[in-house]
Amino acid sequence: MSTDEIAVQEDALGDVRVLDLTTMIAGPYCTRMLADLGADVIKIEAKDGDYMRNLPPLKEGASRYFGHLNAGKRSISMDLKSPEAVEIVKKLCNSADVLVENGRPGVMDRLGLGYDAIAAINPRIIYCSISGYGQSGPKSKLPAYAPMVTAASGFDMTQMGLDRSEMPPVSSLPTADILGAVYAASGIQSALYHRERTGLGQRVDTTLIESMLNLLLLEMQVVQQPLEFGRARYRPIRANDGYVMVVPVNANNFANLCKATGHEEWLSDPRFAKPPERVRNYDTLMEELQKWTIQRSGEECEKILLGAGVPASRYRTVEEAMSDPQLTHRGSFPEVEDAAGTFRVVNAPSVFSRSGYRVRSHVPRLGEHTETVLRELGGLDDAEIQRLRASGNVFFG
């Protein structure tokens, strides 16, 4: 699809306004996905801004990490502990369709910006709360960052078992945050559709812990109905210059693998001939296959196996993945721009034939749109703007 074709597409959420009171990763990534769909996302930040504004990699003081999460939004800055700022947010809620927050449960209520207070102002609003464990219950008020939620979900212990390691894996990727963001954005859009049919807003309560548990489909069932033998462990096998992943999941894949590697005797080998035995002896099959892959480069293994109809990939770096011609074809890495220049981010993984879904290019400076938003949506005049400037509770970029 050409740039011109994308430019004329109507935005799916082009008439939706979102108040974004989130920080860190899960909340901002959720609202960036809404901005990608065309929503007018107004990011409400404290005087010092979102914590992510200070995280590397930095260029000339601008965080590329922050930019990846917050491109396409408008930024206003204020002290939400001040009554003036709270009143401004309430005024903005009159014209908002969605409010997203990811504070610890109870914080928004203490500020006077909880769901009940906002729904009283605008009963059509979709109020999404993202938290570790939910808005109520014995663990609801516990701190919850992605690594601890990943550990608490059983995911890390599952991975340790698959790795046959003595310790759980190192956890640095924000898996729980990204999953939570995706589920929250999906929930918001479902609630918007429900509002179209009923005229009613509602609260969406999304948790990181349940987001992680949704990855553990088989494991949850095994807890209730144990397997007779373990699951196949899709693990790296060595090439002569790295590693490859080979996934012969069905009978055709396996037959093609046997032919491509010159091991057609595996087709009648009692260890591998039938699916149950193949799963039971999967590690042995991979050890045998490695005798073939270790004699070749990862690229050669991939070319031969894919050419024969065997699902396989060499292990690549992120840099290599970003140069993939398939992803270039899809326009997967658009450029955005902050105060220090342009850089690439990744689009959402869906392309629509009729409506736009793409990152917007501008990364907002802290408080860049405070005055514009207060005039446009808050109805404030020159005198009120000057009074707020002098108050020290609202900050203008």
MARDO-804151 format. One line per field, with one value per residue (C-alpha): residue number from 0; x, y, z negated; residue in one letter. Coordinates in steps of 0.25 Angstrom, whole numbers, plus 5000, padded with zeros to 4 digits. Layout:
! MARDO-804151
k: NUM,...
xx: X,...
yy: Y,...
zz: Z,...
r: A,...
//
This chain:
! MARDO-804151
k: 0,1,2,3,4,5,6,7,8,9,10,11,12,13,14,15,16,17,18,19,20,21,22,23,24,25,26,27,28,29,30,31,32,33,34,35,36,37,38,39,40,41,42,43,44,45,46,47,48,49,50,51,52,53,54,55,56,57,58,59,60,61,62,63,64,65,66,67,68,69,70,71,72,73,74,75,76,77,78,79,80,81,82,83,84,85,86,87,88,89,90,91,92,93,94,95,96,97,98,99,100,101,102,103,104,105,106,107,108,109,110,111,112,113,114,115,116,117,118,119,120,121,122,123,124,125,126,127,128,129,130,131,132,133,134,135,136,137,138,139,140,141,142,143,144,145,146,147,148,149,150,151,152,153,154,155,156,157,158,159,160,161,162,163,164,165,166,167,168,169,170,171,172,173,174,175,176,177,178,179,180,181,182,183,184,185,186,187,188,189,190,191,192,193,194,195,196,197,198,199,200,201,202,203,204,205,206,207,208,209,210,211,212,213,214,215,216,217,218,219,220,221,222,223,224,225,226,227,228,229,230,231,232,233,234,235,236,237,238,239,240,241,242,243,244,245,246,247,248,249,250,251,252,253,254,255,256,257,258,259,260,261,262,263,264,265,266,267,268,269,270,271,272,273,274,275,276,277,278,279,280,281,282,283,284,285,286,287,288,289,290,291,292,293,294,295,296,297,298,299,300,301,302,303,304,305,306,307,308,309,310,311,312,313,314,315,316,317,318,319,320,321,322,323,324,325,326,327,328,329,330,331,332,333,334,335,336,337,338,339,340,341,342,343,344,345,346,347,348,349,350,351,352,353,354,355,356,357,358,359,360,361,362,363,364,365,366,367,368,369,370,371,372,373,374,375,376,377,378,379,380,381,382,383,384,385,386,387,388,389,390,391,392,393,394,395,396
xx: 5000,5006,5008,4997,4987,4990,4988,4974,4969,4959,4964,4956,4956,4957,4945,4950,4957,4965,4971,4984,4988,4998,5013,5023,5020,5006,4998,5005,5006,4991,4988,4999,4991,4979,4986,4991,4976,4974,4969,4972,4981,4984,4995,4994,5007,5013,5023,5035,5028,5026,5037,5040,5045,5058,5061,5072,5074,5075,5079,5081,5073,5061,5057,5055,5049,5038,5036,5033,5022,5016,5017,5005,4999,4998,5004,4999,5006,5000,5001,4989,4991,4985,4970,4972,4978,4967,4957,4963,4963,4949,4946,4953,4945,4933,4938,4946,4941,4952,4961,4972,4980,4990,4992,4992,4977,4971,4981,4971,4960,4968,4971,4956,4958,4953,4942,4930,4934,4937,4925,4916,4922,4921,4913,4917,4932,4940,4949,4961,4969,4982,4988,4996,4985,4972,4964,4959,4963,4974,4986,4980,4988,5001,5012,5013,5024,5025,5037,5030,5016,5023,5029,5016,5008,5016,5022,5036,5035,5029,5041,5051,5044,5045,5059,5063,5070,5073,5068,5057,5061,5066,5054,5057,5046,5033,5025,5014,5013,5012,5001,4994,4994,4988,4977,4974,4973,4964,4955,4954,4950,4940,4934,4933,4925,4916,4914,4910,4899,4894,4899,4905,4920,4927,4939,4950,4958,4971,4982,4996,4995,4983,4990,5002,4993,4987,5000,5000,4988,4993,5000,4987,4980,4991,4989,4975,4978,4992,4999,5004,5017,5023,5021,5030,5041,5044,5058,5070,5079,5093,5097,5112,5110,5099,5085,5073,5059,5052,5037,5032,5019,5010,5012,5015,5026,5032,5032,5038,5049,5053,5054,5062,5072,5074,5068,5056,5058,5053,5039,5039,5047,5038,5043,5038,5028,5015,5012,5011,5024,5030,5026,5031,5044,5045,5058,5065,5059,5066,5079,5079,5075,5086,5096,5091,5090,5104,5110,5103,5101,5088,5085,5087,5079,5068,5068,5068,5058,5048,5050,5046,5033,5039,5036,5050,5057,5071,5072,5074,5077,5067,5076,5075,5060,5059,5065,5056,5051,5037,5036,5041,5030,5019,5025,5027,5037,5032,5040,5035,5041,5045,5053,5066,5062,5056,5056,5049,5038,5030,5015,5004,5004,4990,4988,4974,4969,4959,4963,4977,4985,4999,5008,5007,5020,5021,5026,5021,5030,5026,5014,5015,5000,4996,4991,4985,4977,4972,4967,4961,4955,4955,4949,4959,4962,4974,4972,4970,4982,4990,4985,4989,5003,5004,4999,5010,5001,5000,5012,5013,5024
yy: 5000,5013,5026,5033,5022,5022,5037,5037,5026,5030,5028,5017,5026,5039,5045,5039,5048,5041,5047,5039,5040,5028,5027,5016,5006,4999,5011,5019,5008,5006,5020,5021,5009,5018,5030,5021,5018,5033,5037,5050,5046,5057,5052,5059,5059,5064,5076,5067,5059,5044,5036,5030,5044,5042,5028,5024,5023,5038,5048,5063,5060,5054,5039,5030,5020,5031,5035,5021,5020,5034,5038,5044,5050,5064,5067,5076,5078,5081,5077,5068,5069,5084,5086,5095,5084,5074,5084,5085,5070,5069,5080,5073,5060,5067,5065,5053,5039,5031,5033,5023,5023,5013,5018,5009,5006,5017,5028,5034,5033,5041,5051,5053,5047,5033,5026,5030,5044,5045,5036,5046,5057,5049,5036,5033,5032,5019,5019,5009,5005,4997,4991,4979,4971,4979,4990,4981,4969,4965,4969,4980,4991,4984,4990,4983,4984,4975,4966,4963,4960,4951,4944,4943,4938,4925,4929,4929,4916,4910,4915,4910,4896,4897,4901,4890,4901,4902,4916,4924,4932,4947,4956,4969,4970,4977,4965,4968,4983,4981,4970,4978,4990,4982,4976,4990,4996,4984,4986,5001,4999,4988,4998,5008,4999,4995,5010,5012,5002,5006,5020,5016,5017,5008,5004,4995,4988,4982,4974,4970,4957,4952,4957,4948,4936,4937,4932,4920,4912,4898,4900,4904,4892,4882,4887,4882,4870,4865,4861,4846,4852,4866,4876,4878,4888,4897,4900,4906,4896,4899,4904,4906,4921,4922,4916,4911,4909,4897,4894,4881,4882,4873,4861,4868,4877,4864,4857,4869,4870,4856,4857,4871,4866,4852,4844,4837,4826,4835,4833,4818,4820,4816,4828,4838,4831,4835,4849,4844,4837,4849,4858,4849,4848,4862,4865,4853,4857,4871,4865,4856,4868,4877,4867,4872,4887,4888,4886,4898,4913,4917,4924,4911,4903,4913,4913,4898,4895,4906,4903,4888,4893,4892,4903,4908,4921,4925,4933,4948,4961,4972,4980,4969,4968,4983,4980,4969,4972,4967,4977,4988,4984,4985,4999,4993,5004,5018,5030,5039,5052,5058,5070,5063,5058,5046,5031,5019,5012,4999,5000,4992,4978,4980,4987,4991,4992,5003,5010,5016,5009,5016,5023,5038,5045,5056,5053,5064,5072,5073,5083,5086,5087,5092,5105,5100,5089,5098,5109,5099,5089,5096,5109,5117,5131,5140,5144,5130,5125,5136,5133,5118,5122,5130,5119,5110,5098,5097,5097,5102,5096
zz: 5000,5004,4995,5003,5001,4986,4985,4991,4981,4971,4956,4949,4936,4943,4934,4921,4910,4900,4887,4884,4869,4870,4868,4871,4881,4881,4880,4890,4900,4899,4902,4913,4920,4919,4925,4936,4939,4940,4926,4921,4909,4898,4889,4875,4869,4856,4855,4857,4868,4870,4863,4877,4882,4875,4879,4889,4900,4901,4912,4908,4895,4903,4899,4911,4902,4898,4912,4916,4906,4908,4922,4927,4914,4909,4896,4885,4871,4857,4843,4841,4826,4827,4827,4840,4848,4843,4848,4861,4863,4859,4869,4880,4877,4882,4896,4894,4899,4891,4879,4877,4864,4858,4844,4832,4829,4820,4824,4834,4824,4814,4825,4827,4841,4839,4848,4840,4839,4854,4858,4851,4860,4873,4872,4886,4883,4884,4872,4873,4861,4863,4851,4847,4840,4841,4835,4823,4815,4805,4814,4822,4815,4816,4825,4838,4848,4860,4855,4842,4849,4859,4847,4840,4852,4853,4866,4861,4854,4867,4875,4865,4866,4881,4881,4870,4863,4848,4847,4854,4866,4865,4868,4875,4886,4882,4887,4876,4879,4894,4893,4883,4892,4904,4895,4890,4904,4908,4896,4898,4913,4909,4899,4909,4918,4906,4904,4919,4916,4902,4900,4887,4883,4873,4866,4872,4862,4868,4860,4864,4856,4865,4877,4874,4870,4884,4889,4881,4888,4888,4874,4868,4873,4869,4855,4856,4865,4865,4878,4879,4884,4886,4897,4909,4905,4917,4914,4922,4929,4934,4947,4950,4948,4938,4936,4943,4939,4946,4944,4951,4944,4954,4962,4975,4968,4962,4975,4982,4971,4973,4988,4988,4978,4984,4973,4978,4969,4958,4964,4960,4947,4936,4927,4938,4947,4940,4934,4919,4920,4927,4916,4906,4913,4918,4911,4917,4931,4929,4925,4937,4946,4940,4946,4959,4956,4949,4963,4969,4966,4961,4974,4982,4972,4973,4988,4990,4980,4984,4998,4995,4987,4973,4963,4959,4956,4952,4940,4943,4936,4935,4944,4954,4953,4955,4969,4973,4987,4983,4972,4981,4991,4980,4976,4962,4957,4959,4955,4943,4939,4926,4922,4926,4939,4946,4942,4946,4937,4940,4945,4939,4946,4953,4966,4970,4984,4981,4968,4964,4953,4953,4943,4944,4946,4935,4921,4912,4903,4888,4887,4902,4904,4890,4895,4908,4900,4889,4899,4909,4900,4886,4892,4884,4888,4887,4873,4868,4876,4869,4855,4857,4862,4849,4840,4842,4843,4858,4867,4881,4890
r: M,S,T,D,E,I,A,V,Q,E,D,A,L,G,D,V,R,V,L,D,L,T,T,M,I,A,G,P,Y,C,T,R,M,L,A,D,L,G,A,D,V,I,K,I,E,A,K,D,G,D,Y,M,R,N,L,P,P,L,K,E,G,A,S,R,Y,F,G,H,L,N,A,G,K,R,S,I,S,M,D,L,K,S,P,E,A,V,E,I,V,K,K,L,C,N,S,A,D,V,L,V,E,N,G,R,P,G,V,M,D,R,L,G,L,G,Y,D,A,I,A,A,I,N,P,R,I,I,Y,C,S,I,S,G,Y,G,Q,S,G,P,K,S,K,L,P,A,Y,A,P,M,V,T,A,A,S,G,F,D,M,T,Q,M,G,L,D,R,S,E,M,P,P,V,S,S,L,P,T,A,D,I,L,G,A,V,Y,A,A,S,G,I,Q,S,A,L,Y,H,R,E,R,T,G,L,G,Q,R,V,D,T,T,L,I,E,S,M,L,N,L,L,L,L,E,M,Q,V,V,Q,Q,P,L,E,F,G,R,A,R,Y,R,P,I,R,A,N,D,G,Y,V,M,V,V,P,V,N,A,N,N,F,A,N,L,C,K,A,T,G,H,E,E,W,L,S,D,P,R,F,A,K,P,P,E,R,V,R,N,Y,D,T,L,M,E,E,L,Q,K,W,T,I,Q,R,S,G,E,E,C,E,K,I,L,L,G,A,G,V,P,A,S,R,Y,R,T,V,E,E,A,M,S,D,P,Q,L,T,H,R,G,S,F,P,E,V,E,D,A,A,G,T,F,R,V,V,N,A,P,S,V,F,S,R,S,G,Y,R,V,R,S,H,V,P,R,L,G,E,H,T,E,T,V,L,R,E,L,G,G,L,D,D,A,E,I,Q,R,L,R,A,S,G,N,V,F,F,G
//
